Amino acid sequence: MDRYNRHIILPEIGQNGQDKISGARVLVVGAGGLGCPVLQYLAAAGIGTIGIIDFDTVEISNLQRQVLFGSSSLGQNKAIAAKKRLADLNHSITVKAYPQKLDFQNALQLFEEYDIIVDASDNFETRYLINDACILTNKPLVFGAVYKFQGQVSVFNFKNGPSYRCAFPEDPEKNSSPNCSEVGVLGVLPGIIGTMQANEVLKIILGSGSVLSGKILWYNALSSESTTLTVSRKDSEIEKIRSYKNSFLQQESFANCNSEIPETSIKKLLGQENIQFIDVRELHEQPKVQAIDAIQIPLNELNQQIDKISEFSTKAVFCQSGIRSRRAVSMLQEHNFSNCYSIREGASEINRIIKGIHKQVENEE
């Protein structure tokens, strides 16, 4: 009663409303800039069960906006670090951490365990995956996104409302849309958008207010102006996903089925011979990947330094998130290079995987 007193004394919530909040199960996909404020406020509100899925680790550049973490969290998995912080914030709720990547293999089973899904991801591929899994499991989706100084909030798949694909039918090519690690983001913006997402979650649970279903709220942090756009349900987009359920279960991505950029994993490359690793990040970007012998050519200089690319080696390109590496592979193909691959994992994940392999080898020895 004391903890949730300010909720309970609101006539619109009361004890019955707080009981609804305490009985709710919410899964947050991503514990980054958006996920941190969402998790913080949902935990404080008393959501009974909160799930956190994120495979990434905390880096020092995250601390500018990811407010759940501190210096002691550096190097830890974000889902696990967030769970520790939330346990201190509210020990009366259940928090489940999933330190893994959301994919076509685990999405449906995981979503079935929760009432509401919150998209706090930072890339289009994951957004379409979340949307499609929500359609197949009939779960409402609370969406948020940020870019530089602008943010978006909406609720999809709510009471026969439109889905994310109704608003954005086509998935942009991976190599065409940079994320905040490449273009930057105002530190307070994810906090603003994330708290708006948390607000939508509570409105859905309580059945109060006007949920942002069929609407996208656009917010500009520089002008403090907001605009609301209307989105209509497109049955064809939703039925297309439902009809592709078997393909989904076979881990086929609808959003990227026409992709012509070959990809690979760092795990498949380690130990192979005649590999030329190419880092297309800017020279100042961290972390450095020192465990593999890579040449560093910033993407915007690739055409000028094309003579450094080996004609006879397998070219394995990486960056911070997998966007610029795909663009680089496309450029290499335009120069008629063959055996070019974009490494799916970004630099931080590459370091983590290599470190894990080395540790396993040491233990075996």
N, C-alpha and C positions, 0 to 999 in steps of 0.2 A: 504493500500500500504506500509506503513512504517513497520507494524508488520511482513509482509511476504516478505519484500524486498529481502532478501537473497535467497528466493525460486524463486521469479519472475524474477530476473536477470539471473538465470540459463536458458540457451536456451532449455534444456531438460524439463523444467517445465513451465516457463513463466506464464502469467496471466491465460491462459486456463487450465494449469495444476493445478494452485492454486484453480481455480474455481471447478475443479473435487474434489480436497481434501475437499473443503468447503461444497460440496454437498454430501459427503460420510457419511454413517452410519455404525459404527463399534461397535460390542458388545464384551466386554472383560469379559471372565469368570474367575473370581478370581482376587482379588486386593491384592495379597501377593507379594512374592519376584519377580516373573516375571511380574505380573500385574502392579506393581507400575511404573517401567521404561517404559513399553508399554504405559500406560495411560499418563505419563508425556510427552513423546515425541509426541504422537498422538495429545494431546491437544495443545502443543506448535506449532505443524505443522498446526493446524487449521482444523482438522477433524470436520465437521459440527455438527454431532450428535454422542456422545459416550455413550454407555450403560455400566454399571458396575454391575455385579451380584456377590454377596458374602454375606454369612450369618454369617461369623466369626467376631470376635471383635479384636481390636488391643491390643496386649500384649507387655510387655516390651522386650521380647525376639525377637519380630518382628523388632525392630528398628535397629538391626544389618545390615539389608539388605533391608527393605521395606521403601524406601527413601521418600515416600510421607507423612509419618507420623512422628509425634514428640511426646514429652511427653504429650502435651495437647490432643492428640488423644487417649490415653490409655482408654480402656473400651468402646470406640465407635465402632459401626458397621463399617467395613472396607469400604463398598461401599459408605456409607454416608460420612465418613471421607475423602475418596478420592474425592468425589464430591466437598466438601468444598474447598479442596486444589486446585483442577483444576479450580474452579470458579475464584480463585484469580490469577491463572496462565494465564488463557485466558477467559475473561468474554464474548467474542463474540461468543462462541460456546455453544451448548446445551449438558448438561451432565445429564443423567438419572441414578439414583441409584435404584437398586433392592436388598434390604437387605433381601434376602431369599436364600434358597438352590435351585440350579438347579436340577430338577428331571424330570421324564417322563411325569409329568402332565403339566409342564409349558414350556418345552424346545421348542416344535414345534411352538407354538404361539409366543414366544419371538424371536426365530430366524427369523421368517418371517418378522419382523420389521427392520432387519438390512441387510446390503450388505455383510459384512465380519464378520466372527466369529474368535476371538482369544482365543485359549486355553492356559490359564495361571493357570491351576489347578495343584494340587499336588498329585493326586491319579489316579490309573488306572480305577476305576469304572467311575469316572467323564469323563475321556478322551474317553472311549468307548461310553458313553452317548452322549457327544458332537459330536463325529464322526458320530454316527448313525443319530442324529438329523440333522446334516449338509447334509448328504446324502438325507434324506427325504425332506429337504427344498431346496436342491440344492444350498448350500452356500459354498464358499471356506473357508477352515479352516487353520489358521496360528497356527502352533503347536510349543510349546517349553517345555523343561523339563530340570531339573538340578538334579545332584546327586553328593554330596561331591565336587569334583573338575572338574566334567565333565558336559557338557551340549549338548543338541540337538536342532536343529531348522529344520522345514520343512513346506511345504505348501501342504495340502491334498485337494482332491475333487475340484481341479482347472482345468477347461476346459477339463473334462473327464480324468483327471489324477488320480493316485492311491489315495486310502483313507488310513486312519490310520490302518484299518484292513488289508489292503493289505500288509503293512509292519509288523504288529503284529496281526496275526489272532486270537490268543488265549489270553484271559484276564488272567493274573497270578492270582492265589488265593490271596484273600485279605490279608491273614496272611503270605504271603511270600515276600512282597516287602515293606520295611520300607521307610518312607519319611524323610525329612530333620529334623523334630523334634526328630527323633530317631537316626539318624546317623550323622547329622550336614551337613553344606554346607558353602563353602567359601562365605563371604558376598558380594564380588563384582561379583561373577559368575552370579547370576540372573540379575544383571544390564547389563552384557555383552550379555547374551542370550535374555533378554527382549528387548534391543535396536535392536538386529538382527530381532526379531519378528516385531517390529515397522517398520523397514526398508522393510520387506516383504509386510506389509500392504500397504505402500506407493507405492511400485513397482506395486502391483496389481491395485491400484487406478489409477495410472498414465499410466499404460501400458508400462512401461519402464524397461529396464534391463532384466535380466534372473531370473525369479521367481523360488524358490526352490521347484518346483513341480516335483515329481518323484525322489527327492533327499533328503537325510538326512545329514545335516552338523553336525558332531561331533566335539566339541571343548574341548581341555584339558587346563585348566587354569594354571596348573603347568608347562607344557612344551611349552605353547603358540602354540601348533600344532593343526591343524584341518584336518579332513578327510571327504570326501563326498562319501556317499554310494548311489547306485542306487536302486530305488524301482520300481517294475513293477505293473501295474494295474492288479488286479485279479477280473474279472467280476463276478465270483461266489460269492465272499465276498460282493460285492456291491449289487448284485441282491438279496442276502439272506436278507439283511436289508430292501430293498424295499418291498420284499414279506411279511415281518413281520410287516408292518406298523400298522395293527390292533392290534397286540400284544403290540406294542410300545405305542399306545394310551391307552391301558389297563394297562399301567405302569408295564409291564413285562420286566425284564432286560434280554436281550439276553446274555450279557457277563457273568452273574452269575446265569443262570437258573439251573445249576447243583450243586449249593452250598448246602452243608449239614450242615453248621454251623448255628444254630438258632440264630436269632437276635431279639432285642426288643428295645423299646425306653424308656428313663428315665421317660417320662410322664406316661407310662403304669404301671411303677413299684411303683411310689410314692403313699403312702397310703396303699399299700399291706402289709400283714403280712408275717412273716417267710421268709424274703429275706436276703440272705447273699451277701452284696456288696463286691467285690474284686477288688482292684486297683493293676494292674500288672505293673505299671510304676516303674522306679528307684526311690529310696528314695529321691533323690535331686530334682526331677522334680516338676515344678510348672505349674499351680496353684494347691493348695490343694483343695480338695472337702470336706468341713467341714460340709455341711448341711445333709449329710447322714453318717451313721455309717458304715464305710468300713474298712476292714483289708487290709493292704498293703503287698503284696508279689511280689517282682520283678519277671518278667517272667522267668528269668534264674534260679530262686530259687524255682519255683513252685513244681517241682518234689520232692525236698528235704523237702518242707514244706507242703506236701500234707495232712498231718494229721490235719492241721488247717481248712480244708475244711469240711463243714457240710454235712453229708450224706442226711439229711432229709429236708434241706432248698432248696429253689430255689436259684441257684447261678447266680448272675448278675455281669459280669466282664466288667471293663472299663479300658481305657488307655488314651493316648493323642490324638489318631486319629481313633481308631477302628481296627487297624491292629494287634497289640499284643493281644488285647482282644479276637479276633477270634482264634488266635493261642493258647491262654490259654484254651479256650473252647474245642478246639480239643484235647488238652492234658488231660483235665478233662474227656472227653469222653473215652479216652484211659485207664483211671483209673476206668472206668465203673460208673462214676457219671452220674446221670440223672438230668433233669430240670436245664440245664446249658445254659445261654444265654449271648451273646455278646451285650453290649449296643452300639447302633449305634453312639451316640454322644460321643465326646471326653470330657476330663475334663472341658475345658473352656466352651463348649456348655452346659454341665450339670449344671455348676454354673449359667450360664445365664438363663437357663430354670427355675431352682429352684428359682432364684432371682425374675424372672418375676411372678411366681405363688404366691410367698409370697407378692409381691407388689399388686397383684390383690386382694388377700385376705384382705390386709390392707385397700384397697380402699373400698371394700364392707362393711367392718366393720365400 
